[in-house]
Amino acid sequence: MTALAYLKDELDRLARADLLRSRQPSLPPGTLVLCSNDYLGFASQPLDAAPGDASGAGASRLISGSHPAHELLEADLARWVGLESALLFSSGYAANVGVLSALCSREDFVVSDALNHASIIDGCRLSRAHVHIAAHRDCSAVAHALALAESRAARRRFVVTEAYFSMDGDSPDLAKLRAICDAHDAALIVDEAHSLGVFGPAGGGLARAAGIVPDVFVGTLGKAVGMQGAFVAGTANLRAWLWNRARSFVFSTAPSPAMSTAIIDRIARVEAADREREHLSEICARVRAVLTASGAQLADGSHGPILPWLVGNSTAALELSRQLLERGLYVPAIRPPTVPANSARLRITLQASLSASDVDRIADVVATVARAH
């Protein structure tokens, strides 16, 4: 009974440092939630019916859980992102962990961006490959790493990056990374979790917008698509290998067939959502300009619906979050270890479903709070 008594001391330590996380507070009616990844506003819409499809798969795909709805959705996802094949995963975390641990091993060399998501970091660790951390969005650092003796001696080389970084709202030069990978015989793994649906032709992502094809494309369905799950796209051989070796896929119950059918319809709506993407771009530009004019420091290179208002101190970030909530905007403070030490921030995310009056209200409140800060 006392073996875990130390947890209270650890929780108290986090609380004293203003790093203790708790559940979402009860929000007053009319509060605008500006922390969701529902960029196109589809998540709040009712789930489209999928008559005839089972609500649950009942087993993993390798046992008896594979349904025609899964294969139809995978074919549609591959078509959407312009790749040969796709495989469904239960979440973006499971997809990244599964891909990296299945493709890479002790004999391999992985170059990972310094600000990559925790799922990528954990996947790299599980792979047991030699991992080189490259400075954030620094293509020269990636090229330098691939030219190292350890890289040249490795069996295989991989470069992994997010297309749109979830905490900084910025992007790497994907075309340049593609060229560097080709020059060094390295595979390029691109996580499009936060860019799919928002950027590129028909919302197909930033790789498509850059005119390049990654060796591995990771996409999620719980953000701009507003549903649930994730997928990995690439060649048919990649899919077959992950089917056999991605432990987060092999040992997980398959996604709901009914949900899979509903996602196919949702993809069609996301592809056709050019008006929503245009509106989202316009309101992002307006709120970003208001923040900048009010003295708020935004992360360098940030663009799109993620607006990272850098504060630095966790206590100050919590106080700004409280002031925004008092004025009807819910923007939780993002603190270490989610972000590096001394880089606590308010991560404002905007959605295409916001009305003109909502945007006016947001602009007024953030200007008032930012100027006072």
RANORUR-V374882 format. One record per residue. N is the residue number from 1. RES is the residue in three letters. PHI is phi in whole degrees, -180 to 180 (* if undefined). Layout:
BEGIN
n=<N,N>
res=<RES,RES>
phi=<PHI,PHI>
END
This chain:
BEGIN
n=<1,2,3,4,5,6,7,8,9,10,11,12,13,14,15,16,17,18,19,20,21,22,23,24,25,26,27,28,29,30,31,32,33,34,35,36,37,38,39,40,41,42,43,44,45,46,47,48,49,50,51,52,53,54,55,56,57,58,59,60,61,62,63,64,65,66,67,68,69,70,71,72,73,74,75,76,77,78,79,80,81,82,83,84,85,86,87,88,89,90,91,92,93,94,95,96,97,98,99,100,101,102,103,104,105,106,107,108,109,110,111,112,113,114,115,116,117,118,119,120,121,122,123,124,125,126,127,128,129,130,131,132,133,134,135,136,137,138,139,140,141,142,143,144,145,146,147,148,149,150,151,152,153,154,155,156,157,158,159,160,161,162,163,164,165,166,167,168,169,170,171,172,173,174,175,176,177,178,179,180,181,182,183,184,185,186,187,188,189,190,191,192,193,194,195,196,197,198,199,200,201,202,203,204,205,206,207,208,209,210,211,212,213,214,215,216,217,218,219,220,221,222,223,224,225,226,227,228,229,230,231,232,233,234,235,236,237,238,239,240,241,242,243,244,245,246,247,248,249,250,251,252,253,254,255,256,257,258,259,260,261,262,263,264,265,266,267,268,269,270,271,272,273,274,275,276,277,278,279,280,281,282,283,284,285,286,287,288,289,290,291,292,293,294,295,296,297,298,299,300,301,302,303,304,305,306,307,308,309,310,311,312,313,314,315,316,317,318,319,320,321,322,323,324,325,326,327,328,329,330,331,332,333,334,335,336,337,338,339,340,341,342,343,344,345,346,347,348,349,350,351,352,353,354,355,356,357,358,359,360,361,362,363,364,365,366,367,368,369,370,371,372,373>
res=<MET,THR,ALA,LEU,ALA,TYR,LEU,LYS,ASP,GLU,LEU,ASP,ARG,LEU,ALA,ARG,ALA,ASP,LEU,LEU,ARG,SER,ARG,GLN,PRO,SER,LEU,PRO,PRO,GLY,THR,LEU,VAL,LEU,CYS,SER,ASN,ASP,TYR,LEU,GLY,PHE,ALA,SER,GLN,PRO,LEU,ASP,ALA,ALA,PRO,GLY,ASP,ALA,SER,GLY,ALA,GLY,ALA,SER,ARG,LEU,ILE,SER,GLY,SER,HIS,PRO,ALA,HIS,GLU,LEU,LEU,GLU,ALA,ASP,LEU,ALA,ARG,TRP,VAL,GLY,LEU,GLU,SER,ALA,LEU,LEU,PHE,SER,SER,GLY,TYR,ALA,ALA,ASN,VAL,GLY,VAL,LEU,SER,ALA,LEU,CYS,SER,ARG,GLU,ASP,PHE,VAL,VAL,SER,ASP,ALA,LEU,ASN,HIS,ALA,SER,ILE,ILE,ASP,GLY,CYS,ARG,LEU,SER,ARG,ALA,HIS,VAL,HIS,ILE,ALA,ALA,HIS,ARG,ASP,CYS,SER,ALA,VAL,ALA,HIS,ALA,LEU,ALA,LEU,ALA,GLU,SER,ARG,ALA,ALA,ARG,ARG,ARG,PHE,VAL,VAL,THR,GLU,ALA,TYR,PHE,SER,MET,ASP,GLY,ASP,SER,PRO,ASP,LEU,ALA,LYS,LEU,ARG,ALA,ILE,CYS,ASP,ALA,HIS,ASP,ALA,ALA,LEU,ILE,VAL,ASP,GLU,ALA,HIS,SER,LEU,GLY,VAL,PHE,GLY,PRO,ALA,GLY,GLY,GLY,LEU,ALA,ARG,ALA,ALA,GLY,ILE,VAL,PRO,ASP,VAL,PHE,VAL,GLY,THR,LEU,GLY,LYS,ALA,VAL,GLY,MET,GLN,GLY,ALA,PHE,VAL,ALA,GLY,THR,ALA,ASN,LEU,ARG,ALA,TRP,LEU,TRP,ASN,ARG,ALA,ARG,SER,PHE,VAL,PHE,SER,THR,ALA,PRO,SER,PRO,ALA,MET,SER,THR,ALA,ILE,ILE,ASP,ARG,ILE,ALA,ARG,VAL,GLU,ALA,ALA,ASP,ARG,GLU,ARG,GLU,HIS,LEU,SER,GLU,ILE,CYS,ALA,ARG,VAL,ARG,ALA,VAL,LEU,THR,ALA,SER,GLY,ALA,GLN,LEU,ALA,ASP,GLY,SER,HIS,GLY,PRO,ILE,LEU,PRO,TRP,LEU,VAL,GLY,ASN,SER,THR,ALA,ALA,LEU,GLU,LEU,SER,ARG,GLN,LEU,LEU,GLU,ARG,GLY,LEU,TYR,VAL,PRO,ALA,ILE,ARG,PRO,PRO,THR,VAL,PRO,ALA,ASN,SER,ALA,ARG,LEU,ARG,ILE,THR,LEU,GLN,ALA,SER,LEU,SER,ALA,SER,ASP,VAL,ASP,ARG,ILE,ALA,ASP,VAL,VAL,ALA,THR,VAL,ALA,ARG,ALA,HIS>
phi=<*,-103,-63,-106,-63,-63,-62,-62,-64,-67,-65,-62,-63,-63,-64,-64,-91,57,-118,-80,-96,-140,-69,-61,-71,-69,-96,-62,-56,89,-68,-90,-88,-115,-139,-82,-93,-81,-63,-99,79,-88,-64,-82,-82,-60,-71,-68,-66,-131,-61,93,-95,-68,-73,-131,-84,88,-167,-71,-64,-79,-100,-139,-91,-84,-120,-55,-61,-64,-69,-64,-66,-61,-65,-70,-64,-62,-60,-60,-95,73,-124,-72,-152,-147,-136,-79,-127,-74,-161,-64,-60,-63,-65,-66,-62,-66,-63,-69,-74,-86,-88,-111,-147,-56,-85,-108,-125,-119,-105,-122,-62,-60,-110,-62,-62,-56,-65,-72,-58,-67,-64,-62,-64,-67,-69,65,-73,-76,-108,-109,-90,-96,-55,-56,58,-100,-64,-63,-66,-65,-62,-62,-62,-69,-89,-65,-60,-62,-70,-65,-84,-70,-66,-143,-125,-138,-121,-125,-151,-81,-82,-140,-72,-70,-102,-111,61,-123,-139,-81,-84,-66,-64,-68,-63,-61,-64,-64,-61,-63,-68,-113,53,-115,-85,-105,-108,-121,-94,-101,-52,-97,-106,-63,92,-100,-119,86,-58,55,72,-76,108,-77,-63,-67,-63,-84,74,-122,-118,-73,-72,-136,-114,-109,-130,-116,-112,-101,-110,-63,-72,74,-121,-158,103,-156,-154,-121,-122,173,-81,-63,-67,-61,-59,-63,-67,-65,-57,-90,-124,-81,-62,-70,-92,-59,-104,-120,-61,-64,-60,-61,-61,-63,-62,-62,-64,-65,-66,-59,-64,-66,-59,-59,-70,-66,-60,-87,-89,-62,-65,-65,-65,-66,-63,-60,-61,-67,-72,-64,-63,-68,-67,-61,-65,-65,-60,-63,-66,-90,94,-74,-94,-101,-61,-59,80,-67,-154,74,-79,-99,-116,-86,-88,-75,-118,101,-83,-65,-64,-66,-65,-63,-67,-64,-61,-63,-65,-65,-65,-59,-101,93,-119,-98,-136,-63,-75,-99,-128,-57,-91,-61,-123,-61,-55,64,-130,-56,-155,-105,-96,-83,-121,-111,-127,-65,-78,-70,-83,-61,-70,-60,-67,-59,-64,-60,-61,-65,-69,-66,-65,-63,-70,-66,-65,-66,-68>
END
